[in-house]
Amino acid sequence: FDGAGQFCDKGKAYQPAIFYADEAERRAADAVAAEIAELHAWDRGDLAVPLLPRATFWRAEEYHQDYYQKNPGSYGYYKTGCGRSQ
């Protein structure tokens, strides 16, 4: 997991982020990120997860929902090939 995505999933659509609705949520999210950094003796800047204002959320198309259950063979191949099961 890094700032570009995770496992084989890389690119803008896969970049991690924490979205906040207001200043209180932003402060709470930043406090949790700081706690995680402190717990692991990292600098806050080492966490590759930016805090971003929440925009409109668009639910993925139905065929994307529960993909691993609907397509166990394809997902199993992906999971093994990308190292998700290690």
Jmol script that loads the backbone (N, CA, C; Angstrom):
load data "model"
ATOM      1  N   PHE A   1       0.855  -1.176   0.000  1.00  0.00           N
ATOM      2  CA  PHE A   1       0.000   0.000   0.000  1.00  0.00           C
ATOM      3  C   PHE A   1       0.895   1.232   0.000  1.00  0.00           C
ATOM      4  N   ASP A   2       0.701   2.094  -0.964  1.00  0.00           N
ATOM      5  CA  ASP A   2       1.499   3.306  -1.032  1.00  0.00           C
ATOM      6  C   ASP A   2       0.644   4.431  -1.623  1.00  0.00           C
ATOM      7  N   GLY A   3       1.256   5.571  -1.854  1.00  0.00           N
ATOM      8  CA  GLY A   3       0.505   6.720  -2.346  1.00  0.00           C
ATOM      9  C   GLY A   3      -0.028   6.580  -3.758  1.00  0.00           C
ATOM     10  N   ALA A   4       0.426   5.556  -4.493  1.00  0.00           N
ATOM     11  CA  ALA A   4      -0.042   5.351  -5.869  1.00  0.00           C
ATOM     12  C   ALA A   4      -1.160   4.324  -5.950  1.00  0.00           C
ATOM     13  N   GLY A   5      -1.429   3.619  -4.878  1.00  0.00           N
ATOM     14  CA  GLY A   5      -2.465   2.589  -4.882  1.00  0.00           C
ATOM     15  C   GLY A   5      -2.054   1.446  -3.978  1.00  0.00           C
ATOM     16  N   GLN A   6      -2.514   0.238  -4.319  1.00  0.00           N
ATOM     17  CA  GLN A   6      -2.151  -0.927  -3.521  1.00  0.00           C
ATOM     18  C   GLN A   6      -2.070  -2.148  -4.421  1.00  0.00           C
ATOM     19  N   PHE A   7      -1.107  -3.011  -4.110  1.00  0.00           N
ATOM     20  CA  PHE A   7      -0.877  -4.227  -4.872  1.00  0.00           C
ATOM     21  C   PHE A   7      -0.777  -3.889  -6.364  1.00  0.00           C
ATOM     22  N   CYS A   8      -1.543  -4.532  -7.221  1.00  0.00           N
ATOM     23  CA  CYS A   8      -1.496  -4.265  -8.674  1.00  0.00           C
ATOM     24  C   CYS A   8      -2.317  -3.040  -9.062  1.00  0.00           C
ATOM     25  N   ASP A   9      -3.131  -2.560  -8.192  1.00  0.00           N
ATOM     26  CA  ASP A   9      -4.027  -1.446  -8.495  1.00  0.00           C
ATOM     27  C   ASP A   9      -3.300  -0.127  -8.256  1.00  0.00           C
ATOM     28  N   LYS A  10      -2.871   0.505  -9.330  1.00  0.00           N
ATOM     29  CA  LYS A  10      -2.131   1.760  -9.248  1.00  0.00           C
ATOM     30  C   LYS A  10      -2.801   2.795 -10.141  1.00  0.00           C
ATOM     31  N   GLY A  11      -2.604   4.037  -9.820  1.00  0.00           N
ATOM     32  CA  GLY A  11      -3.151   5.117 -10.635  1.00  0.00           C
ATOM     33  C   GLY A  11      -4.125   5.967  -9.848  1.00  0.00           C
ATOM     34  N   LYS A  12      -4.563   7.041 -10.458  1.00  0.00           N
ATOM     35  CA  LYS A  12      -5.405   8.026  -9.791  1.00  0.00           C
ATOM     36  C   LYS A  12      -6.662   7.425  -9.148  1.00  0.00           C
ATOM     37  N   ALA A  13      -7.289   6.488  -9.831  1.00  0.00           N
ATOM     38  CA  ALA A  13      -8.526   5.889  -9.308  1.00  0.00           C
ATOM     39  C   ALA A  13      -8.287   5.026  -8.075  1.00  0.00           C
ATOM     40  N   TYR A  14      -7.031   4.642  -7.823  1.00  0.00           N
ATOM     41  CA  TYR A  14      -6.727   3.747  -6.709  1.00  0.00           C
ATOM     42  C   TYR A  14      -5.949   4.422  -5.594  1.00  0.00           C
ATOM     43  N   GLN A  15      -5.675   5.693  -5.733  1.00  0.00           N
ATOM     44  CA  GLN A  15      -4.898   6.389  -4.714  1.00  0.00           C
ATOM     45  C   GLN A  15      -5.697   6.483  -3.421  1.00  0.00           C
ATOM     46  N   PRO A  16      -5.041   6.224  -2.287  1.00  0.00           N
ATOM     47  CA  PRO A  16      -5.752   6.306  -1.010  1.00  0.00           C
ATOM     48  C   PRO A  16      -6.016   7.761  -0.635  1.00  0.00           C
ATOM     49  N   ALA A  17      -7.071   7.972   0.101  1.00  0.00           N
ATOM     50  CA  ALA A  17      -7.404   9.305   0.614  1.00  0.00           C
ATOM     51  C   ALA A  17      -8.386   9.147   1.761  1.00  0.00           C
ATOM     52  N   ILE A  18      -8.387  10.136   2.638  1.00  0.00           N
ATOM     53  CA  ILE A  18      -9.402  10.240   3.689  1.00  0.00           C
ATOM     54  C   ILE A  18     -10.189  11.499   3.369  1.00  0.00           C
ATOM     55  N   PHE A  19     -11.484  11.331   3.193  1.00  0.00           N
ATOM     56  CA  PHE A  19     -12.338  12.459   2.826  1.00  0.00           C
ATOM     57  C   PHE A  19     -13.080  12.990   4.046  1.00  0.00           C
ATOM     58  N   TYR A  20     -13.157  14.289   4.159  1.00  0.00           N
ATOM     59  CA  TYR A  20     -13.842  14.910   5.284  1.00  0.00           C
ATOM     60  C   TYR A  20     -14.931  15.852   4.771  1.00  0.00           C
ATOM     61  N   ALA A  21     -15.978  15.994   5.591  1.00  0.00           N
ATOM     62  CA  ALA A  21     -17.115  16.830   5.218  1.00  0.00           C
ATOM     63  C   ALA A  21     -16.987  18.248   5.762  1.00  0.00           C
ATOM     64  N   ASP A  22     -16.302  18.389   6.891  1.00  0.00           N
ATOM     65  CA  ASP A  22     -16.194  19.712   7.511  1.00  0.00           C
ATOM     66  C   ASP A  22     -14.890  19.788   8.303  1.00  0.00           C
ATOM     67  N   GLU A  23     -14.657  20.922   8.891  1.00  0.00           N
ATOM     68  CA  GLU A  23     -13.401  21.144   9.615  1.00  0.00           C
ATOM     69  C   GLU A  23     -13.244  20.200  10.810  1.00  0.00           C
ATOM     70  N   ALA A  24     -14.332  19.887  11.475  1.00  0.00           N
ATOM     71  CA  ALA A  24     -14.255  18.968  12.623  1.00  0.00           C
ATOM     72  C   ALA A  24     -13.804  17.583  12.166  1.00  0.00           C
ATOM     73  N   GLU A  25     -14.342  17.090  11.060  1.00  0.00           N
ATOM     74  CA  GLU A  25     -13.917  15.790  10.534  1.00  0.00           C
ATOM     75  C   GLU A  25     -12.459  15.841  10.079  1.00  0.00           C
ATOM     76  N   ARG A  26     -12.041  16.951   9.487  1.00  0.00           N
ATOM     77  CA  ARG A  26     -10.654  17.076   9.045  1.00  0.00           C
ATOM     78  C   ARG A  26      -9.704  17.002  10.236  1.00  0.00           C
ATOM     79  N   ARG A  27     -10.052  17.717  11.299  1.00  0.00           N
ATOM     80  CA  ARG A  27      -9.210  17.695  12.501  1.00  0.00           C
ATOM     81  C   ARG A  27      -9.164  16.296  13.118  1.00  0.00           C
ATOM     82  N   ALA A  28     -10.315  15.628  13.169  1.00  0.00           N
ATOM     83  CA  ALA A  28     -10.368  14.275  13.732  1.00  0.00           C
ATOM     84  C   ALA A  28      -9.526  13.305  12.898  1.00  0.00           C
ATOM     85  N   ALA A  29      -9.644  13.380  11.589  1.00  0.00           N
ATOM     86  CA  ALA A  29      -8.871  12.502  10.710  1.00  0.00           C
ATOM     87  C   ALA A  29      -7.375  12.774  10.842  1.00  0.00           C
ATOM     88  N   ASP A  30      -7.009  14.036  10.922  1.00  0.00           N
ATOM     89  CA  ASP A  30      -5.599  14.390  11.066  1.00  0.00           C
ATOM     90  C   ASP A  30      -5.052  13.891  12.403  1.00  0.00           C
ATOM     91  N   ALA A  31      -5.867  13.959  13.454  1.00  0.00           N
ATOM     92  CA  ALA A  31      -5.444  13.473  14.770  1.00  0.00           C
ATOM     93  C   ALA A  31      -5.214  11.961  14.746  1.00  0.00           C
ATOM     94  N   VAL A  32      -6.088  11.225  14.080  1.00  0.00           N
ATOM     95  CA  VAL A  32      -5.912   9.770  13.979  1.00  0.00           C
ATOM     96  C   VAL A  32      -4.656   9.447  13.172  1.00  0.00           C
ATOM     97  N   ALA A  33      -4.448  10.155  12.069  1.00  0.00           N
ATOM     98  CA  ALA A  33      -3.245   9.926  11.258  1.00  0.00           C
ATOM     99  C   ALA A  33      -1.984  10.209  12.085  1.00  0.00           C
ATOM    100  N   ALA A  34      -2.025  11.255  12.891  1.00  0.00           N
ATOM    101  CA  ALA A  34      -0.872  11.579  13.740  1.00  0.00           C
ATOM    102  C   ALA A  34      -0.644  10.477  14.780  1.00  0.00           C
ATOM    103  N   GLU A  35      -1.713   9.922  15.329  1.00  0.00           N
ATOM    104  CA  GLU A  35      -1.585   8.826  16.298  1.00  0.00           C
ATOM    105  C   GLU A  35      -0.956   7.596  15.647  1.00  0.00           C
ATOM    106  N   ILE A  36      -1.388   7.290  14.431  1.00  0.00           N
ATOM    107  CA  ILE A  36      -0.830   6.141  13.714  1.00  0.00           C
ATOM    108  C   ILE A  36       0.659   6.367  13.465  1.00  0.00           C
ATOM    109  N   ALA A  37       1.002   7.551  13.013  1.00  0.00           N
ATOM    110  CA  ALA A  37       2.406   7.870  12.760  1.00  0.00           C
ATOM    111  C   ALA A  37       3.228   7.726  14.045  1.00  0.00           C
ATOM    112  N   GLU A  38       2.712   8.242  15.142  1.00  0.00           N
ATOM    113  CA  GLU A  38       3.430   8.160  16.421  1.00  0.00           C
ATOM    114  C   GLU A  38       3.581   6.710  16.873  1.00  0.00           C
ATOM    115  N   LEU A  39       2.530   5.923  16.712  1.00  0.00           N
ATOM    116  CA  LEU A  39       2.555   4.519  17.104  1.00  0.00           C
ATOM    117  C   LEU A  39       3.676   3.761  16.387  1.00  0.00           C
ATOM    118  N   HIS A  40       3.911   4.107  15.125  1.00  0.00           N
ATOM    119  CA  HIS A  40       4.925   3.420  14.325  1.00  0.00           C
ATOM    120  C   HIS A  40       6.244   4.186  14.245  1.00  0.00           C
ATOM    121  N   ALA A  41       6.354   5.271  14.980  1.00  0.00           N
ATOM    122  CA  ALA A  41       7.557   6.120  14.981  1.00  0.00           C
ATOM    123  C   ALA A  41       7.851   6.665  13.586  1.00  0.00           C
ATOM    124  N   TRP A  42       6.795   7.052  12.863  1.00  0.00           N
ATOM    125  CA  TRP A  42       6.928   7.674  11.546  1.00  0.00           C
ATOM    126  C   TRP A  42       6.725   9.166  11.696  1.00  0.00           C
ATOM    127  N   ASP A  43       7.150   9.903  10.700  1.00  0.00           N
ATOM    128  CA  ASP A  43       6.757  11.307  10.588  1.00  0.00           C
ATOM    129  C   ASP A  43       5.365  11.332   9.978  1.00  0.00           C
ATOM    130  N   ARG A  44       4.548  12.292  10.333  1.00  0.00           N
ATOM    131  CA  ARG A  44       3.190  12.389   9.771  1.00  0.00           C
ATOM    132  C   ARG A  44       3.248  12.427   8.249  1.00  0.00           C
ATOM    133  N   GLY A  45       4.261  13.070   7.695  1.00  0.00           N
ATOM    134  CA  GLY A  45       4.391  13.158   6.245  1.00  0.00           C
ATOM    135  C   GLY A  45       4.693  11.836   5.560  1.00  0.00           C
ATOM    136  N   ASP A  46       5.089  10.819   6.339  1.00  0.00           N
ATOM    137  CA  ASP A  46       5.382   9.505   5.761  1.00  0.00           C
ATOM    138  C   ASP A  46       4.112   8.753   5.375  1.00  0.00           C
ATOM    139  N   LEU A  47       2.984   9.138   5.940  1.00  0.00           N
ATOM    140  CA  LEU A  47       1.716   8.479   5.605  1.00  0.00           C
ATOM    141  C   LEU A  47       1.263   8.975   4.240  1.00  0.00           C
ATOM    142  N   ALA A  48       1.101   8.057   3.311  1.00  0.00           N
ATOM    143  CA  ALA A  48       0.774   8.406   1.925  1.00  0.00           C
ATOM    144  C   ALA A  48      -0.726   8.537   1.710  1.00  0.00           C
ATOM    145  N   VAL A  49      -1.424   9.055   2.709  1.00  0.00           N
ATOM    146  CA  VAL A  49      -2.880   9.187   2.621  1.00  0.00           C
ATOM    147  C   VAL A  49      -3.253  10.640   2.885  1.00  0.00           C
ATOM    148  N   PRO A  50      -3.567  11.387   1.835  1.00  0.00           N
ATOM    149  CA  PRO A  50      -3.919  12.787   2.034  1.00  0.00           C
ATOM    150  C   PRO A  50      -5.334  12.951   2.590  1.00  0.00           C
ATOM    151  N   LEU A  51      -5.562  14.057   3.247  1.00  0.00           N
ATOM    152  CA  LEU A  51      -6.901  14.435   3.700  1.00  0.00           C
ATOM    153  C   LEU A  51      -7.467  15.378   2.640  1.00  0.00           C
ATOM    154  N   LEU A  52      -8.642  15.032   2.120  1.00  0.00           N
ATOM    155  CA  LEU A  52      -9.248  15.816   1.037  1.00  0.00           C
ATOM    156  C   LEU A  52     -10.695  16.154   1.358  1.00  0.00           C
ATOM    157  N   PRO A  53     -11.166  17.318   0.913  1.00  0.00           N
ATOM    158  CA  PRO A  53     -12.577  17.636   1.118  1.00  0.00           C
ATOM    159  C   PRO A  53     -13.459  16.647   0.350  1.00  0.00           C
ATOM    160  N   ARG A  54     -14.530  16.249   0.987  1.00  0.00           N
ATOM    161  CA  ARG A  54     -15.451  15.291   0.372  1.00  0.00           C
ATOM    162  C   ARG A  54     -16.191  15.944  -0.786  1.00  0.00           C
ATOM    163  N   ALA A  55     -16.244  15.243  -1.875  1.00  0.00           N
ATOM    164  CA  ALA A  55     -17.012  15.691  -3.043  1.00  0.00           C
ATOM    165  C   ALA A  55     -18.197  14.742  -3.198  1.00  0.00           C
ATOM    166  N   THR A  56     -18.883  14.839  -4.301  1.00  0.00           N
ATOM    167  CA  THR A  56     -19.994  13.930  -4.562  1.00  0.00           C
ATOM    168  C   THR A  56     -19.487  12.498  -4.648  1.00  0.00           C
ATOM    169  N   PHE A  57     -20.150  11.584  -3.977  1.00  0.00           N
ATOM    170  CA  PHE A  57     -19.787  10.176  -4.016  1.00  0.00           C
ATOM    171  C   PHE A  57     -20.620   9.492  -5.083  1.00  0.00           C
ATOM    172  N   TRP A  58     -19.960   8.792  -5.967  1.00  0.00           N
ATOM    173  CA  TRP A  58     -20.643   8.052  -7.026  1.00  0.00           C
ATOM    174  C   TRP A  58     -20.450   6.568  -6.774  1.00  0.00           C
ATOM    175  N   ARG A  59     -21.526   5.882  -6.528  1.00  0.00           N
ATOM    176  CA  ARG A  59     -21.469   4.437  -6.310  1.00  0.00           C
ATOM    177  C   ARG A  59     -21.083   3.750  -7.620  1.00  0.00           C
ATOM    178  N   ALA A  60     -20.198   2.760  -7.516  1.00  0.00           N
ATOM    179  CA  ALA A  60     -19.781   2.010  -8.700  1.00  0.00           C
ATOM    180  C   ALA A  60     -20.960   1.228  -9.272  1.00  0.00           C
ATOM    181  N   GLU A  61     -20.854   0.902 -10.542  1.00  0.00           N
ATOM    182  CA  GLU A  61     -21.900   0.127 -11.209  1.00  0.00           C
ATOM    183  C   GLU A  61     -22.097  -1.207 -10.497  1.00  0.00           C
ATOM    184  N   GLU A  62     -23.257  -1.785 -10.653  1.00  0.00           N
ATOM    185  CA  GLU A  62     -23.623  -3.004  -9.932  1.00  0.00           C
ATOM    186  C   GLU A  62     -22.634  -4.138 -10.185  1.00  0.00           C
ATOM    187  N   TYR A  63     -22.129  -4.264 -11.403  1.00  0.00           N
ATOM    188  CA  TYR A  63     -21.222  -5.383 -11.678  1.00  0.00           C
ATOM    189  C   TYR A  63     -19.898  -5.273 -10.915  1.00  0.00           C
ATOM    190  N   HIS A  64     -19.596  -4.102 -10.374  1.00  0.00           N
ATOM    191  CA  HIS A  64     -18.407  -3.941  -9.540  1.00  0.00           C
ATOM    192  C   HIS A  64     -18.666  -4.325  -8.084  1.00  0.00           C
ATOM    193  N   GLN A  65     -19.914  -4.311  -7.665  1.00  0.00           N
ATOM    194  CA  GLN A  65     -20.250  -4.602  -6.270  1.00  0.00           C
ATOM    195  C   GLN A  65     -20.020  -6.084  -5.988  1.00  0.00           C
ATOM    196  N   ASP A  66     -19.349  -6.402  -4.891  1.00  0.00           N
ATOM    197  CA  ASP A  66     -19.084  -7.790  -4.475  1.00  0.00           C
ATOM    198  C   ASP A  66     -18.423  -8.596  -5.586  1.00  0.00           C
ATOM    199  N   TYR A  67     -17.507  -7.963  -6.305  1.00  0.00           N
ATOM    200  CA  TYR A  67     -16.855  -8.596  -7.450  1.00  0.00           C
ATOM    201  C   TYR A  67     -16.239  -9.936  -7.077  1.00  0.00           C
ATOM    202  N   TYR A  68     -15.598  -9.984  -5.913  1.00  0.00           N
ATOM    203  CA  TYR A  68     -14.920 -11.220  -5.506  1.00  0.00           C
ATOM    204  C   TYR A  68     -15.897 -12.381  -5.336  1.00  0.00           C
ATOM    205  N   GLN A  69     -17.143 -12.092  -4.996  1.00  0.00           N
ATOM    206  CA  GLN A  69     -18.139 -13.152  -4.851  1.00  0.00           C
ATOM    207  C   GLN A  69     -18.736 -13.534  -6.204  1.00  0.00           C
ATOM    208  N   LYS A  70     -18.944 -12.567  -7.056  1.00  0.00           N
ATOM    209  CA  LYS A  70     -19.564 -12.816  -8.358  1.00  0.00           C
ATOM    210  C   LYS A  70     -18.592 -13.436  -9.355  1.00  0.00           C
ATOM    211  N   ASN A  71     -17.295 -13.207  -9.162  1.00  0.00           N
ATOM    212  CA  ASN A  71     -16.273 -13.678 -10.097  1.00  0.00           C
ATOM    213  C   ASN A  71     -15.124 -14.329  -9.334  1.00  0.00           C
ATOM    214  N   PRO A  72     -15.391 -15.412  -8.609  1.00  0.00           N
ATOM    215  CA  PRO A  72     -14.352 -15.991  -7.754  1.00  0.00           C
ATOM    216  C   PRO A  72     -13.110 -16.448  -8.515  1.00  0.00           C
ATOM    217  N   GLY A  73     -13.261 -16.982  -9.709  1.00  0.00           N
ATOM    218  CA  GLY A  73     -12.098 -17.428 -10.479  1.00  0.00           C
ATOM    219  C   GLY A  73     -11.203 -16.273 -10.879  1.00  0.00           C
ATOM    220  N   SER A  74     -11.793 -15.252 -11.472  1.00  0.00           N
ATOM    221  CA  SER A  74     -11.021 -14.082 -11.896  1.00  0.00           C
ATOM    222  C   SER A  74     -10.396 -13.381 -10.702  1.00  0.00           C
ATOM    223  N   TYR A  75     -11.166 -13.240  -9.635  1.00  0.00           N
ATOM    224  CA  TYR A  75     -10.628 -12.560  -8.461  1.00  0.00           C
ATOM    225  C   TYR A  75      -9.515 -13.377  -7.817  1.00  0.00           C
ATOM    226  N   GLY A  76      -9.675 -14.683  -7.774  1.00  0.00           N
ATOM    227  CA  GLY A  76      -8.637 -15.537  -7.196  1.00  0.00           C
ATOM    228  C   GLY A  76      -7.328 -15.414  -7.963  1.00  0.00           C
ATOM    229  N   TYR A  77      -7.409 -15.382  -9.291  1.00  0.00           N
ATOM    230  CA  TYR A  77      -6.216 -15.207 -10.119  1.00  0.00           C
ATOM    231  C   TYR A  77      -5.561 -13.862  -9.830  1.00  0.00           C
ATOM    232  N   TYR A  78      -6.376 -12.811  -9.776  1.00  0.00           N
ATOM    233  CA  TYR A  78      -5.872 -11.463  -9.475  1.00  0.00           C
ATOM    234  C   TYR A  78      -5.234 -11.423  -8.088  1.00  0.00           C
ATOM    235  N   LYS A  79      -5.927 -11.969  -7.111  1.00  0.00           N
ATOM    236  CA  LYS A  79      -5.460 -11.923  -5.721  1.00  0.00           C
ATOM    237  C   LYS A  79      -4.112 -12.619  -5.574  1.00  0.00           C
ATOM    238  N   THR A  80      -3.965 -13.778  -6.196  1.00  0.00           N
ATOM    239  CA  THR A  80      -2.709 -14.509  -6.113  1.00  0.00           C
ATOM    240  C   THR A  80      -1.616 -13.798  -6.899  1.00  0.00           C
ATOM    241  N   GLY A  81      -1.919 -13.360  -8.103  1.00  0.00           N
ATOM    242  CA  GLY A  81      -0.936 -12.715  -8.958  1.00  0.00           C
ATOM    243  C   GLY A  81      -0.411 -11.411  -8.411  1.00  0.00           C
ATOM    244  N   CYS A  82      -1.239 -10.689  -7.683  1.00  0.00           N
ATOM    245  CA  CYS A  82      -0.837  -9.387  -7.140  1.00  0.00           C
ATOM    246  C   CYS A  82      -0.257  -9.465  -5.738  1.00  0.00           C
ATOM    247  N   GLY A  83      -0.273 -10.625  -5.147  1.00  0.00           N
ATOM    248  CA  GLY A  83       0.304 -10.774  -3.818  1.00  0.00           C
ATOM    249  C   GLY A  83      -0.626 -10.391  -2.685  1.00  0.00           C
ATOM    250  N   ARG A  84      -1.911 -10.238  -2.971  1.00  0.00           N
ATOM    251  CA  ARG A  84      -2.859  -9.856  -1.916  1.00  0.00           C
ATOM    252  C   ARG A  84      -3.018 -10.954  -0.867  1.00  0.00           C
ATOM    253  N   SER A  85      -2.777 -12.196  -1.268  1.00  0.00           N
ATOM    254  CA  SER A  85      -2.996 -13.295  -0.326  1.00  0.00           C
ATOM    255  C   SER A  85      -1.758 -13.627   0.494  1.00  0.00           C
ATOM    256  N   GLN A  86      -0.702 -12.848   0.354  1.00  0.00           N
ATOM    257  CA  GLN A  86       0.526 -13.124   1.109  1.00  0.00           C
ATOM    258  C   GLN A  86       0.533 -12.391   2.418  1.00  0.00           C
TER     259      GLN A  86
END
end "model"
wireframe off; spacefill off
backbone 0.3
color backbone group
